[in-house]
Amino acid sequence: MSRILNLINFHLRRDVAACRGGAHLGLRTICCTSRKQAEESDASSALRKRWKDTADTVIIGGGCVGVSVAYHLAKGGVKDVVLLEKSDLTAGSTWHAAGLTTYYHPGINVKRVHYDSLKLYERLEAETGQAVGFHQPGSVRIAGTAARVDEMKYQMTRTHWNVTEQYFIGPEKVLELFPLLDINKVLAGLYTPGDGHIDPYSLTMALAAGARMHGAQIYNPAPVTGLIPTADGKWDVQTPHGTIRANRIVNATGFWAREVGKMIGFEHATIPVHHQYVVTATVPEVKALKKELAVIRDLESSYYMRQERDGLLFGPYEKMEKMVLQDSWVRDGVPAGFGKELFESDLDRIMEHIEMAMEMVPVLKEADIINTVSGPITYTPDLLPMVGPHQGVRNYWTAIGFGYGVIHAGGIGKFLSDWIRNGEPPYDLIECDPNRYGKWSDVSFLCAKARESYGFNNVVGYPKEERFAGRPTSRKSGVYELLKDKASMGFHSGWEQPHWFYKPGDDVEYKPSFRRTNWFGPVGRECKLVMEKVGVIDLTPFGKFLVKGKDSHKLLDRLFANTMPKVGLTNISHMLTPTGRVFAEVTITQLSPGEFLLITGAGSEGHDLRWIEAEAEDGRYDVDICNVTEDIGVLGIAGPNSRKVLQKLTDEDLSDAGFKFLHCKVVELAGVSVRAIRISYTGELGWELYIEQKNMATVYQAMMEAGKDEGIDNFGTYAMASLRLEKGFRGWGAEMNCDTNPLEAGLDYFIKMNKPADFIGKAAVQEIKAKGLKRKLSYITLDTDDIDPEGNETIWHNGKVVGNTTSGAYSYSSQQSLAFAYLPVELCSVGQKLSVELLGRKYRAMVIQEPLALTEPTRTRLQKKAKGKA
């Protein structure tokens, strides 16, 4: 047995706080006597500071994230920034972190966070005079399977239009960057120059020094004991040293986030997990190297490894069944006094990964372990942090749930600072919105998802990926029990929603792929159903709000760029940011005078509700806003036979004359009162039916029975996505978001510049229009084979990157791939030839006139016009 295995028992309980001594390449030391002395001095000096009783912003938590928020706010010119730390700066997860930094992230938006972090870390030492121990030897993600190679090609096309440098490399280049590998186990690598690692302690102290340089006050030890909201939207932040009246507070407390949240009635979806990494003594082969090793991530074996002085540091992510949650802290709180303590290490739990690491890096077999670090890090159910203002209370912001706080700290500090100072997010980061969770994300769900996310940390990341732990939640539509065994379900903000439906003979397994897979044929069948007959879809996950009161019309006229619909009518409206970017797309119906029903996408529920509530509060509008998302179910019925089916169930006149497009009526279907809106996101003849959850199954079963002769059947969201793209319908979060303005997105029709109300973003849109556009949303077809665009792929022209797709799908009616894409205005002409990169290959593409297929209302109108001329 190798020496590393023989030494495990000896080092199992070794305390990481033992100073590792010496220095090599300036790499970090986790804990030293000088550090302890500095912290004690810092704490005592803080107690002698003059206590501020007012502040613009109080940040709670002195880890690298919280200190970064303080640094960026103060540097951005915000006066009276105060940070409160309960014990010592870095206490919690920061001080024991492995300190990895990378530009890479599979998500398009979070790449920006990483980019801003690294660019800050590169200049921070020069700016503050504080060494940060930043090393940038680059990093390599190792592919050992064909699926992993595909994943890397998939990520390359999502990076070429991004600012980050990234390269798909062969085994020889991988070996050059990390010459200690057994290269026979390597098929390829994803190389990111500029990646590396940083000393988390030094980083935090440099950020603190920078914050103080720009006028921020840091108090520690200063635990927060109470948070009391005031009538004018401010906060009284209570501590043993006194109370601070703050305009806003930022919860950046790491694994204490739930405890701070509970002070004001929130149970944040965060949970501490145990993470271990191992540090070796000097390895002769490492010491002999002329340059520092690149950081590697062996994805199949699920561990990272980097150089630590003349040895190696490697940290695995064990499987779901072996990883450990600190769930007692969720129930009982973090033990008093815990801050710079560690858990007892358990190398048996990660032995499988140690053995795999020794096979990949054979020099490990003779290495000695000198330290095993086992400490708490914070997870959310989806492994993304919770960043931004919180819905349901004024001026409460969060920066919590960071499983990778070191790489996120710099970018998130900048993101939050920009948002606080400018009144809107600097770019789209809705996947990190703190309002994406609700009461449905209870402790059992949280534990199941955190366990899954940790164990699946390095699995292949497919498009349209589904993860099944913790499902279903308490959010079940009224037809869920009827549909759950007939369909492949997707997870949308706690809801189960059918993606596609099974028929006898179909392959019903979950088979994610970068290419067309087992759902491709069934989805085509569902598109044909809706185009030729009639289909029913469960749309319950939509976010649904009722807005009523004396000032309801006035509020909505201020929030939305479109005019408000008259009673009984519906329209599509957009909320814009002050700088004229698209914050949300909402369907609005005026139900009765001054009473409006607002419908938004499932993923935007809390995001949009918070924005609406904030404007209502800030403008002191006399309105009542109620979230009825869980009370009301929604069924969509669409297709040329949809009218025939519904007409069998009601006496209401459903003809074109009796029930016009974008009109709303209360009708009785099968003895149930239903609010029906004539609209369909498939672009076909259809209605959306808003029903009390308890009556959904009754209406659904009545429609299915009534529609037998018309060929009625179910369809899912994959078919709806293909059909909406054929009709040229834009989707929020893809074609429009906080990175786009409505003019470049082709939303001119919905932006009523002549309406009297001064809607948010109006002046900015006028300025954008006057300056002219540099890019526009275009509609393109692609010549592909067994692959279709998903969105965020790179577009090439004459060997240069010129744009990116936003969403894509296969058009079953025209039998070709279709996508929306942002292109420079000079390349937007119909007939323009381009190339779209998919899995490392460039496919021919062409700009076409949109839409590919006319909507049913347009077809009907043209038919009537033609008859009139005949």
SULFEN-V510413 format. One line per field, one symbol per residue. psi: psi as a letter, one per 30 degrees, with the letter a starting at -180 (. if undefined). Layout:
BEGIN
psi: ???
END
This chain:
BEGIN
psi: kleeeffeeegegkkffkkfllkkggllkekleeeeeeeeeeeeeefflkkkfllekkkjkhaeeeeeeeeeeeefgklhkkkkkfckkfkcfeeglfgkkkfkkfkeefeeeeeeeeeeeefeeeefgkkfhkkifllkkkkgleeeeeeeeefefffeglfkkkkjlleeeeeefiggljffgkelljkjkflblljeeeeeeeeeeeeeeggkkjkkkikkfljjklfggakjjklffakkjkelkjjhgbggeeeeeffggkikilkklkkklkklakjefeefkflkklkljjeefhllklkjbgakkkkljllefflkkifffeeflkkkfkehlllklifefgeeeeeeeeeeiffffglkkfkkkjlklklleggkljkakkkfkkhjlkilhjfieeffeeeeeeeeeeeeefglkflkhffgkfgflaffiaeeeeeeeeeeeefgeglkjllhkkkfkgklafjklfgefffegfljklkjhflkkkelkllkfljgljillflkaffeeeeeeeeeeeefcklkkjgefkkkkkkllegeeeeeeeekfllkllkglklklkkllfggljelkkkkkjeljgkkkkkllefgdeeeeeeeeeeeeeghkilkkkjgeffklkkkkklfgeeeeeffflfkjgleefjlkglklklkkhgkkkjkkjlkgfflkllkjjkkefgeeeeeeeeeefgefggklllafeeeeeeeeefgklkkfdfkaggllfeffhgeefjiffkekilkfeeeeeeeeeflkfllklkllkjadgklkfkglkkkkhgkkfallelllkjfefhlkklkkklkefgfkkfkklkkkjhfkkkklkklkllekkleeeeeeeeeeeeef.
END
